[in-house]
Amino acid sequence: MSVTKDGNTGKWMAQLRVTDWTGKTVHKKKRGFKTKREAQQWEQDFLQQASGSIGMTFQDFIELYLKDMEQRLKPSTVANKRFLIDLKITPFFGRMPLNTIKPTDIRRWQNELTTYRDEKGKPYSATYLKTINNQITAIFNYAVKFYGLKENPCHKAGGMGKKNAEEMLFWTKDEFLQFIEAVKDRPVTYAIFMTLYYTGMREGELLALTPADIDLEKQTVRINKSFQRLKGRDVITTPKTPKSIRTVTIPKVLCDCLKDYMAQCYELQPEDRLFPYGKSYLYREIVRGCKLSGVKKIRVHDLRHSHAAALIAMNVAPKLLQERLGHERIQTTLDTYGHLYPNAQAEVARQLEHFMSES
């Protein structure tokens, strides 16, 4: 280890050679420190991170955590993790040594987020708060399991937010028909929202579709990939979960729509993206369509909820709904859409009464 001063610039430089916690020898050098103390602090932080010491700062630990996650998760998942951590977690805990973070610190952080209001006085949604809290809990679980941290401070601090939103937004059949009529002026927009509504697929799944995925004779769509925009590049990945790979049947009205749309696409090849756009296009077009049609504004993802609500109104069983939506577990389907079966118990009672009266 050495800390030296550059006579020309007056800035300090730190350099050291260490064996990290994996057994690899690392030579590290950094210039431009204003003071000797800053250079020495950087050396100390780097040594703790390299040795895997739980005395390292939270932000140094995050780099180790994400580096490991990169080997196990999809690039899009890691990118989303990093974005959330950098935005909502590291600014609060960044310089704290990992092993000094207490449940009271977690509570103070939670209180900051739950009392936040934007310029319009709007707080973070309960589901967003839950997502952030789940992330920091996972980080400390990782530290306990692999780095010897004594306990996860999040467990004593308690939770934040809610798993499911209080109200699920979706369009009724009439609202969708009103919306889709208003966007007929743009064939691509019409085809996109017809596909989303009649299949319930996710946005990334839609944007990864190719003509080869569509069988107009059998009236099916094969969903086996997802589109992401990562660091300025278009990336096609596997879907969210193994169960997300599925084939869904589609009605004739959607078959006719897709057939007409593909006929208008110039020199469309079987492996070309059917909708060569990004998610921002979908967001702009749903806002435009809502304004034109006068229906209530919902998110693009709420078309998936609208599809599910339509199937439930048709008395489609939860198991079939799970398979169509590509949920990994039936419990996910029930947790998300169980409240949309308000008459299920009444129907059971009615059928039971009818059965007993025939005995």
N, C-alpha and C positions, 0 to 999 in steps of 0.2 A: 504494500500500500504506500502511496505517496501523494502529497498535496503540494503543488508548486505554483509559483506566481510567474506569469508572463511579464517580463520586463518591458515589453513594447506596448502591450494593451493594458497592463495593470490588473488583468483578470486572473482568476485562479483556475487551476486544472487539477482534477483528481483522476488517478488511475490505480487499478488493482488487479491482481490475478488470484482467483479463488476456485476451489472445487465446490460445485453446487450440490444440492441435495440428491441429484441423480448420479453423482460421481463424475460429471463432466467438468473439465477445467475451462474456466471462462476468464478471458482478459477483457476488462472494461475500462473505457476512458471517456471522460466528459470534460469539456472546456466551458469557459464563459461565466463562471461563478463570480459574483461581485465581491464576496468576502471569503476568507479562509474557513470560517465557521460553516457557511453554506456548503462548501466543498466537502468538509468533513462529515456533515450531516448526510450528504448524498452517499458517501462511502458507507456509513453505518447502515442506512436504509438498504443499500444494495447487498451488503453482507447478510443482513437478516433475511432478505428475500431469497438469496442464493442458497442459504443454509436451510431454508424451509422453517425458520423460527417463527413461532406464533407471536413474537414481539415485533414482527414487521408491521408496517403501516397497512391500513385497510386497502388503500389504493394499490400498493405493491402486491398484496395478496390477490386482488381482483385480476391482475395480469396473469398470475399463475393459474387461477381458477379458469379464466377464459381460454388460456392456452390449452388446458386439458380438455375443455369442452369442445374446442375446435376439432379434436380428434374423434369425437363421439356424436356430435350433433350436426345437423345440416347448416351450411353457411348462413342461410336466412334466419335460422333460429338463434345462432350465435350473434348475428348482427342485431337482432331484436333485443337480445339480452344486454349486449353492450350499450345500445342506445338507452334502454331503460335505466341501467345502472349508472351510466355517465350523467344522465339527466336528473335522476331523482334520489340516488343513494350516495354515490361518491362525494358530491358536494358537501354533504353533512358529515360523513365518517372518514373522508379521505386521509387526513393526517393522523387519525387516532391509531395507536397500536392495536392490532387485532385483539390481543388478549386482555385489553383494558376496557373494551366496550361492554357496558353493563345493561341490564334490562331497563334501567332508568333512562339510559341514552336512547334505546330503541323507542321508549315511550315519548320522549321529547321529539324525536324525529317523526313519529306517527302523528303527534299533536300538530306539528307544523303543517303536515300534509292535509290533515282532516279539517283544519281551520282556514286553509288557503281559499281565497276567492279571486277570480280573475277580474278584469276591468268592468265586467258586466255583473259582478257579484255572484258568479256561478262557481260552485265548488267542484272538485274532482268527483267523478261518478263513483258509486260504491264498488262497482266491479273493477274499476281502474285501481282504486286503493287496494283492493284484494290482490290484484295482479302484482303490484309493487311489493306488497307485504310477503307474498309467496316467494318472490325472487330473493329478498334478503334472507328469508328463512332457509332457502335452499343453499345460499352461500355459506351460512354458518353451519348448516348440517354437513356440508362438504369439509369445512375446517375441522369439525369434530371428528369426522370419519377418517380423514387422511392426514391431518396435521397435528392431531393430539390436543386440540382445544378442549378444555375441560367440559364445557357445556354450551348449549346454544342459548344466548340471551333472549332470543325471540320467544322461546317457549314460556318464560316467566312474564314477558311483557304483554302477551296476549295478542289477539288478532286485530285486523283493521279492514274495514270494508265488508262487502258481501259477495258471495259466489255468483248469485243470480240477481239481475236487476229487478227492481220493484215492478216495472212494467215492460213488457215485450212489445215492441212496435212491429206491426206487419200490416199489409194491405189485405182487405177483403177482396173477393172476386170482382166485385163491381169497381172498387178503387183501381185494381190492376187494369181492368179493361178500359177504364177512363184514361189511365196513364199511357197505356200502350198505344191507344188511338192517337194520342197527342204527339208521339215520337215517330210516327210512321213516315215523317218527312225525311228521315235519315235511315236508310236501309240497314246500315251496320248497327245503329243504336236499337232499332226495332228487333233485329235478330239477337242481339246480346241480351236484352231484357226478357225476350220470349224464352230464351234458353235458360236464363237464371230462374225464372218463375216456374217453368214446367219441369225442371230437373232438380232444383234445390242445391246445385253444386256451388262450391266456394269460388270466390273471385279468381284466385290463382289457377284453379282447375279450369275455369272457363277460358282464361287467357292462354292456356297451354294447349287447348283443343286443336286438332288437325282434321282435315277431311277424312283421313284414314280411320279416325276414331268414330265416325258416324256411319251407321248402316241403315240406309233409308228403307231397304226392303224389309229388314227385321224390326225396324223402328226402335233402334237402340243407340245409345251413346256410351262409349267406353271411356272411363275416367281412370287414367293411370299415371298422371304427371301434374306438375304445378309450375306456374310461371312466377318468377321473382325478379325484381330489379335490385341488384346489389352492387354498390360502388360504381354506379354508372354503366353496369353491364346487364344484359338480359340473360337470365339463368333459368334453365329448365331443370327441375328437381323431381324426386319422387313425391307423392302426395304426403299429407300430414301424418297419416298412420298407415299400417298395412291394410286395415279394413277400408281405407279410403280408396283403394283400388277396386273398382266395381263397374258393373255394366247396368245402366238404368234404361228402362223402356220409356219411350216418349210417345205422346199422342200424335195423331195425323196432322193436327194443326201446326205443331212444331216441325214435323218432317217437311211439310210443304214450305214453311218459312225458311228452313235451312237450305232446302233444295233451290229455292228462288234466290236466296242470298249468294250461295256458292256459284250459281250460274252467272251472277253479275261480277264476280271477282276475276280479274284478268290473269290468265295463265296460272290459276291456282293449282299447286302441286299437292299430292297426297300428304306429304310431311310438312307442308307450310303451316304456320300458325293461322288458324281460321280468323282470329281477331287480333291482328298485329298492333295492339295498343297497350298502354300501361293502365294501372288502376286509376290514375288521375283522370283519364278520359271517362271512365265509368262514373266517377264522382261528379264531374262536370255535367254529364248527360242526365243523371238522375235529378240533379238540382234544376236543370233546364226543363225536364219533363214535368216535374212537380209544379213549376211555375205556370207552364202552359196548360196543364190539366186541372189545376186547382186542388189536387189531392194532397193529403198531409205529407210532409217531408219525412222520409225515412232514410236509413243508411243503405248502401248497396248490399251489405251483409244481411239486411232485414228481408231481402227477397228470399233468402234461404228460410227464414222464419215464416214468410208468407206461403211458401211452398208447403212447409210442414203443417201450417194451420189449415190449408186447403185439404190436405190428405186426412187430417184428423176430422175435419167436417164431413169427410166421406167415410168415416169409421174405419180407416186403415189401422191395422193393429200396430202397436209400438215396435214389435220385432221387425216388421216389414219397413217401418219408418226408419229404424236404425240402419238397416241394410241399404236403403236408398240414399240416406244422408252420409253414409260412410263413417258412422261413429264406431269407435273401437269397442265400446261397452254399451249394453242396453241401458245401464244405469245413467249414462250421459244423456241418452234420449229422454228417459223418464224425468231426470232432474231438470232438463231444459224445457220440455214440452208437456210434462205431466199435468200442469195446471190448465191446459187447454182441453182436457177431457172432463169437463164439469159434470156431464151427465152420465159418466161411466157407472157410478154406484147405483144411480136411479134405474139405469137400464138393466143392470144385474138383478135388482130387486123385482123389476117388472117381469123379466123372463122367468125368474124363479117362481113368482106367483102364478104365471101362466102354466108352468110345468106342473106345479102342485095341483092346480085346478083340473088338469087332465087326468090325474091319477085315479 
